[in-house]
Each structure stands twice: as C-alpha cells, then as structure tokens.
Amino acid sequence: MTLETFLLVICAAALHATWNIISKKATGAAGHFVFCYRSLSALLYAPWVIYILLVDGMTWTWPAVLFIFLSSVLHLGYSLCLQWGYQAADLSVVYPIARGTGPLLSSLAAFVLLGEPATAMGLAGIGCIVVGILLIASGGSLRRFTTPHAWAGVKWGLFIGLFIAAYTVTDAYTVKVLLVAPVVLDWFSATGGAALLAPRAWVRRSELLRQMRGKWRYAVAVGALSPMAYILVLYALQMGAHVSLVAPLRETSLMIATVAGFFILKEKVSLPRVAGCVIIVIGVVLLA
C-alpha cells in the first residue's frame, strides 16, 4: 500500500466516525432521516458526477447496471439498520460490533463457502472479534446476557456488519473489475436508495417534516460526509490497494467513534467497552 492510499483510507476512517456520531443525534427520524440525507447526497455530488460523465464518459453494460442497483439496495439496508440500531443501543456498542462483524463474516464465508484454508492467525482474529463483541455487549458482566437490552446492540451490530461485508465485496468488484468511477457508483447508489424510499416519504410527508424538525443540519452534514468517506476508500481500491489491507485500516474509525461516544454523546464510559474495541481491532488486523 502506498502512502497516498494509506492517507486516503485514514481520512476516510475519520470522516466515517464523524458522520456516524452526527447520525446518532438524529435517530428519532430513522427512515425519514435516511431518505433526506441520501437525497441531499445525490444533490450535493451531482455536479461532480455530471462532470465525470461528460469529460470521461462511462461504458454502460448490464453487469455495471446490475451491480449499481445491488449497491443501492445494500447501502440502503445498511443505512436503515444503522439508524434503527442507534435507536436501540449506544453508538459505543453498535458501531464497534458492526465494524468488527463485517471482516468477521467475510472471513467466515471465505473459510466455509469458498474453501479457503483457515490459518492460525485467521482463527485467532475470529476469536478476538468474538471476545471483543462479548465484552462490549456484557460490559464485563455475563449476567447482562440474561436481559434483552444487552442483546439489542449485538443484534443490530450483526445486521449492519452483514451489509458492510456484502457491499464491500460488491463495490470493490464494481470499481476494480467493471471500472465504474467511485464517485459515480456512490452517487447512483445514493440516488437509488432515495428513489426506493421516495414513495414512503411522499405518503408520510407530514410525519417527515415533523420528525426532521431541527435535524436538517444533521442531514446536510451526513449527506456531505458519508459519500466522501466511502468515495475515498473506493479510490484507494481502484488505485490498487488490496481489500484485505483496506478493511482493517478502516477500523481506526472504531476507536474514534467509541471515544467520541463517551465524551461527545455522554455515553457511559466503560473499561470493558474500551477493551472490547481494542480486541476487535486486533482481531481485524489478524484476519488481514
């Protein structure tokens, strides 16, 4: 990995943590918030996409169209689960579990479905992630697992991680093999997600306006930062960086978001949560 791609991924991690912290503040609007910030993303990045299409052009093929549509569906599922997860539990629980589960599921699929050899480091990485998730969910006390609340953050973190694993592989193939420009892919993904939510938003427009009151500035911020965080990662992949290196490097956002959850969102500071985050980062690095 070159210094340029390294810096791209680090900047992307910082942006990713930032927009997730902002999203946590708008959990009350849930699906309506997702529709608004995805729509704003499409609006804000439209000039850049139009410029690329006019200057560089794009070869439209059925595989490209199919993968762009698939990206829209996967990112929409990810965005909705993220907001619902932040409604159900703290960011310092949901975010690290989600970010750790993505690489975990990708590796398990490679071992079980693709027949890739399970190395000692890979198994150790899986064990670390599982231990980290249990530490974060239990707060260091196994008795908490007897309560439904303890599992709420774990459940949503696992759902979100599943979407992360799916769209990471799909989008990497789209930009590296099908040669779709990263900003074009992300723009069509945002536009497609907004279009899928548009009928619901129109029918419930009064509810949307009520729930979004005081949250439009959050939608603008997430609409601007969320695509940029992911576009930087896609450009790093397109420049030749390997997914197996980019994925763990992105997990630096995990510590940023968790610490911010404690100090900015005033979530309960817990040594087991911090330890769980560190162990998950170690596990992701071992998997790579």
C-alpha positions, 0 to 999 in steps of 0.5 A: 500500500502506498502512502497516498492510499494509506492517507486516503483510507485514514481520512476516510476512517475519520470522516466515517466516525464523524458522520456516524456520531452526527447520525446518532443525534438524529435517530428519532427520524430513522427512515425519514432521516435516511431518505433526506440525507441520501437525497441531499447526497445525490444533490450535493455530488451531482455536479461532480458526477455530471462532470465525470460523465461528460469529460470521461464518459462511462461504458454502460453494460448490464453487469455495471447496471446490475451491480449499481442497483445491488449497491443501492439496495445494500447501502440502503439496508445498511443505512436503515439498520444503522439508524434503527440500531442507534435507536436501540443501543449506544453508538459505543456498542453498535458501531464497534460490533458492526465494524468488527462483524463485517471482516468477521463474516467475510472471513467466515464465508471465505473459510466455509463457502469458498474453501479457503484454508483457515490459518492460525492467525485467521482463527485467532482474529475470529476469536478476538472479534468474538471476545471483543463483541462479548465484552462490549455487549456484557460490559464485563458482566455475563449476567447482562446476557440474561436481559434483552437490552444487552442483546439489542446492540449485538443484534443490530451490530450483526445486521449492519456488519452483514451489509458492510461485508456484502457491499464491500465485496460488491463495490470493490468488484464494481470499481476494480473489475467493471471500472465504474468511477467511485464517485459515480457508483456512490452517487447512483447508489445514493440516488437509488436508495432515495428513489426506493424510499421516495414513495414512503416519504411522499405518503408520510410527508407530514410525519417527515417534516415533523420528525426532521424538525431541527435535524436538517443540519444533521442531514446536510452534514451526513449527506456531505460526509458519508459519500466522501468517506466511502468515495475515498476508500473506493479510490484507494481500491481502484488505485490498487490497494488490496481489500484485505489491507483496506478493511482493517485500516478502516477500523481506526474509525472504531476507536474514534467513534467509541471515544467520541461516544463517551465524551461527545454523546455522554455515553457511559464510559466503560473499561470493558467497552474500551477493551472490547474495541481494542480486541476487535481491532486486533482481531481485524488486523489478524484476519488481514 
